Amino acid sequence: MHLPEEFTRRVVATFAPDGAPWLAALPGLIAACAARWDLAVGPPFPDLSYNYVAPATLPDGAPAVLKLGVPREELSTEIDALRHYAGRGAARLLAADEAAGALLLERLAPGGTLAPLAARDDEAATRVAAEVQARLWRPPPPGHRYPSVADWAAGLSELRPRFGGGTGPFPARLVERAEALFAWLLATQADPVVLHGDLHHFNILDAGGGEWRAIDPKGVVGEPAYEAGALLRNPIPDISRRPRLAELLARRIAVIAAIQGLDPGRLRAWALAQAVLSAWWSYEDGDPAPDLAVALALERLDGAG
């Protein structure tokens, strides 16, 4: 079984020590899922990232998607989130084997991402994304196992120890602003909902008939205003090369606020804090940090909080 070299490298590096054994077992796992759910499984989609994703056909001829990943908490909360959304605003989960890291999903058609629309008409794409976001939000069920946005924000506390109390390659004023914003935002949150957690242009697909729906939710609990951050940082890496980036972000924030009835200042504050956190996560993973360009642009728009 031939797998893209970059995909195998990423899986091995990210999920050590489990990544390499999982890759070795992957052909058998695909076969087992095909037998269990009576699927015809095609070659994988291009540009695999951290999971193996391939088109499949159900016994009745209906199209589906088989998604396989190294079993981990993030896949478990994705399964929970998809069940929670139940097809409203997101692709429907048809079946899952959490222990095996296997998901069988509805295949959205025609299935193109929101990114090309954003390149042609950014405001129209932002309206679509804001409407999809709002369709997903429901209060979390009792006894849920989703992480909170506070859990995610805590990741920023690891930055200064890495640099002996300083901020390394990150502008000190941005880190200080993000720390202050997270403290304020977390202490003043509105009622929580189940957020997608990574709802950007590549995770919103054309479902036909003018409908767009989300894929690949992380599943995280927090106030609705948190959700805009991923959209404002994308599409990566193109967003960092956009001219007059601060103006573009201001227009997006205005559209989102109008559609969702949220405070634009709070949207901006969450987005700035998240952009710094995301840049730090990218640094931890050994990747470039294009989110810093977004953070710098948002800083120009940011008020006192």
Summary of the structure (lengths in Angstrom):
residues: 305
radius of gyration: 19.5
end to end distance: 52.7
largest distance: 59.9
contacts: 974
relative contact order: 0.11
helix: 52%
strand: 14%
